């Protein structure tokens, strides 16, 4: 890991701690699981297994709606990229239950600050497995139901990952009808990856173009996490902006035929 990457990752974690406290003070328990949400998702979101810091983020991240849109259900075989912090992993593990599995994949640069916590999570959640691996060399399990990549697709190019090759590996890992679920911070429309390294954002159309090139169909695109007041000109870790960036949610599906 380069010194720069280490500093960026460390700063992100430090800012996150401040952000969690700020959101908690402002939002309290204001997030409510929408009526009609599957009971297993509602139970996972409201689980005491989740920390107060994780729950403080719910008002801006809308986890019940996101998980419902992904189609997750008990017993699924799930892959999660960039699982460090276990915000979604905690809920995913709860939903899957003893007959499901979640494989968490993190890049080596996250090991120093997130490895111990991730292994501690696995020790308490027997349906979870943690892997530290170069995504360029990753070998994924087969017959996967859902692959999650939340707020990290933009980081692939920053970390010199071959996105075309990885998208194809994800496609091959999924069973027919399987879902590749992506959420990311929006960059300026038409900017491609121009601001990615500096701001940790990506033009949504880049994601659509690259993922569909691997064979996926875009089944659903949602603005549920949109923040039109976001000018798209600041790094996503900026205090006051963190957690409130303009985001797009994508549900890509591997064709069943």
C-alpha positions in Angstrom: 0.0 0.0 0.0 1.3 3.4 -0.9 1.6 6.1 1.8 -1.0 8.2 0.0 -3.5 5.4 -0.1 -2.9 4.7 3.6 -3.5 8.4 4.5 -6.7 8.5 2.4 -8.1 5.4 3.9 -7.1 6.5 7.4 -8.7 9.9 6.8 -11.8 8.3 5.5 -12.2 6.3 8.7 -11.5 9.3 10.9 -14.0 11.5 9.1 -16.5 8.6 9.2 -16.3 8.6 13.0 -17.0 12.4 13.1 -19.8 12.0 10.5 -21.5 9.2 12.5 -21.6 11.3 15.6 -23.0 14.3 13.6 -25.7 12.3 11.9 -26.7 10.6 15.2 -27.1 14.0 16.8 -29.1 15.4 13.9 -31.2 12.3 13.0 -31.7 10.4 16.2 -34.0 7.5 15.5 -35.8 9.3 12.6 -35.3 6.4 10.1 -38.4 4.2 9.8 -38.6 1.0 7.9 -41.3 1.5 5.2 -44.6 -0.4 5.6 -44.6 -3.5 3.4 -40.9 -4.3 3.8 -40.3 -8.0 4.1 -40.2 -9.1 7.8 -36.6 -10.5 7.5 -35.3 -7.2 6.2 -37.1 -5.2 8.9 -35.7 -7.5 11.5 -32.2 -7.1 10.2 -32.4 -3.3 10.0 -33.7 -3.1 13.6 -31.4 -5.8 15.0 -29.5 -5.0 18.2 -26.5 -6.6 16.5 -26.1 -3.3 14.7 -24.1 -0.6 16.4 -25.6 2.9 17.2 -23.0 4.3 14.7 -24.4 2.1 12.0 -28.0 2.9 12.8 -27.2 6.6 12.8 -26.4 6.4 9.1 -29.7 4.8 8.1 -31.7 8.0 7.6 -29.4 8.9 4.7 -28.7 5.4 3.4 -32.2 3.9 3.5 -31.0 0.3 4.0 -34.5 -1.3 4.0 -35.3 0.1 0.6 -31.9 -0.7 -0.8 -32.0 -4.3 0.5 -35.5 -4.8 -0.7 -34.6 -3.5 -4.2 -31.7 -5.9 -4.4 -34.1 -8.9 -3.9 -32.1 -10.5 -1.1 -33.8 -13.3 0.8 -33.0 -15.9 3.5 -30.7 -18.7 2.2 -29.1 -16.7 -0.6 -25.5 -17.1 -1.6 -24.1 -13.5 -1.5 -20.8 -11.8 -2.4 -20.0 -8.3 -1.0 -17.1 -6.2 -2.2 -15.5 -3.6 0.1 -17.2 -4.9 3.2 -15.0 -3.1 5.7 -17.0 -1.5 8.5 -19.7 -4.2 8.0 -22.5 -1.6 7.6 -24.4 -3.8 5.1 -22.7 -7.0 6.0 -24.4 -7.1 9.4 -27.8 -6.8 7.9 -27.0 -9.2 5.0 -25.8 -11.9 7.5 -29.0 -11.5 9.5 -31.2 -11.9 6.5 -29.4 -14.9 5.0 -29.7 -16.9 8.2 -28.0 -20.3 8.8 -28.7 -21.6 5.3 -27.2 -18.6 3.5 -23.6 -17.4 3.0 -21.9 -14.0 2.5 -18.4 -13.9 1.2 -16.7 -10.6 1.9 -13.8 -9.4 -0.3 -11.6 -6.5 0.6 -8.4 -5.3 -1.0 -5.0 -5.6 0.9 -4.7 -1.9 1.6 -7.7 -2.1 4.0 -6.1 -4.9 6.1 -4.2 -2.6 8.5 -7.2 -0.7 9.8 -10.1 -3.0 9.0 -8.8 -6.6 9.0 -9.1 -7.3 12.7 -12.6 -6.0 12.9 -13.7 -8.0 9.9 -12.3 -11.2 11.3 -14.0 -10.5 14.6 -17.2 -10.1 12.7 -16.8 -13.5 11.1 -16.1 -15.1 14.4 -19.5 -14.0 15.6 -21.4 -14.7 12.3 -20.8 -18.3 11.1 -22.5 -17.6 7.8 -19.9 -15.0 6.8 -16.4 -15.5 5.3 -13.7 -12.8 4.9 -11.1 -12.6 2.2 -8.3 -10.1 1.6 -7.4 -10.3 -2.0 -6.2 -8.4 -5.1 -9.4 -8.0 -7.2 -7.3 -8.5 -10.3 -6.5 -12.0 -9.1 -9.8 -12.8 -7.4 -11.6 -16.2 -7.8 -15.3 -16.0 -6.9 -17.6 -18.7 -5.8 -20.2 -20.1 -8.3 -24.0 -20.0 -8.3 -24.1 -16.7 -6.5 -27.5 -15.0 -6.1 -26.4 -11.4 -5.5 -23.1 -9.4 -5.6 -23.0 -6.1 -3.8 -20.6 -3.3 -4.6 -21.8 -0.3 -2.6 -19.9 3.0 -2.8 -16.9 1.3 -4.3 -17.1 0.9 -8.1 -15.4 4.2 -8.5 -12.5 3.0 -6.4 -11.7 0.1 -8.7 -9.9 2.4 -11.2 -8.2 4.2 -8.3 -6.8 0.9 -7.1 -5.8 -0.1 -10.7 -8.3 -2.9 -11.0 -9.3 -4.1 -14.5 -13.0 -3.3 -14.3 -13.8 -5.1 -17.5 -12.2 -8.3 -16.3 -13.8 -8.0 -12.8 -17.3 -7.3 -14.2 -17.0 -10.5 -16.3 -15.8 -12.5 -13.3 -18.9 -11.3 -11.4 -21.1 -12.2 -14.4 -19.7 -15.7 -14.5 -20.1 -16.2 -10.7 -23.8 -15.3 -10.7 -26.4 -17.9 -11.5 -28.8 -17.0 -14.3 -31.1 -14.3 -13.0 -28.6 -13.3 -10.4 -28.1 -9.6 -9.4 -25.1 -7.3 -9.5 -26.2 -4.5 -7.2 -24.2 -1.2 -7.4 -24.5 2.1 -5.5 -22.1 5.0 -6.1 -21.4 8.7 -5.7 -22.4 10.7 -8.7 -19.9 12.8 -10.6 -20.8 15.6 -13.0 -22.9 14.3 -15.9 -20.7 13.5 -18.8 -17.4 13.7 -16.8 -16.6 10.0 -17.0 -13.8 9.3 -14.6 -12.3 12.8 -14.8 -13.0 13.5 -11.2 -12.7 10.0 -9.8 -9.2 10.1 -8.4 -9.6 13.5 -6.8 -13.3 13.4 -5.6 -14.0 9.6 -5.3 -17.0 10.0 -7.7 -18.0 8.5 -11.0 -20.3 9.4 -13.9 -23.2 6.9 -13.6 -23.1 6.3 -17.3 -19.6 4.8 -17.0 -21.0 2.2 -14.6 -23.9 1.4 -17.0 -21.6 1.1 -20.0 -19.0 -1.1 -18.4 -21.3 -3.4 -16.5 -23.7 -4.0 -19.5 -20.6 -4.6 -21.7 -20.0 -7.7 -19.5 -23.4 -9.1 -20.5 -25.6 -7.7 -17.8 -29.0 -6.1 -18.3 -29.9 -3.0 -16.4 -33.1 -4.1 -14.6 -33.6 -1.0 -12.4 -32.1 2.4 -11.8 -33.1 4.4 -8.8 -32.6 7.9 -7.5 -33.8 7.0 -4.0 -30.4 8.3 -2.7 -30.4 11.4 -4.8 -29.3 14.7 -3.4 -29.8 17.3 -6.1 -28.3 20.0 -3.9 -24.9 18.2 -4.1 -22.8 20.3 -6.6 -20.6 17.2 -7.5 -17.5 19.4 -7.0 -16.3 18.2 -3.5 -14.6 15.0 -2.4 -17.2 12.7 -0.8 -15.4 12.7 2.6 -16.0 16.4 3.1 -17.5 17.1 6.5 -21.2 18.1 6.1 -21.4 16.4 2.7 -20.4 12.9 3.8 -23.4 10.7 3.8 -25.4 13.2 1.8 -23.8 12.9 -1.6 -25.9 12.5 -4.7 -26.0 8.8 -5.5 -27.4 6.4 -8.1 -28.6 2.9 -7.4 -28.3 0.2 -10.1 -29.7 -3.3 -10.2 -28.1 -5.3 -13.0 -29.3 -8.8 -13.8 -27.6 -11.7 -15.5 -30.1 -12.9 -18.2 -31.8 -16.1 -17.4 -31.5 -17.5 -20.9 
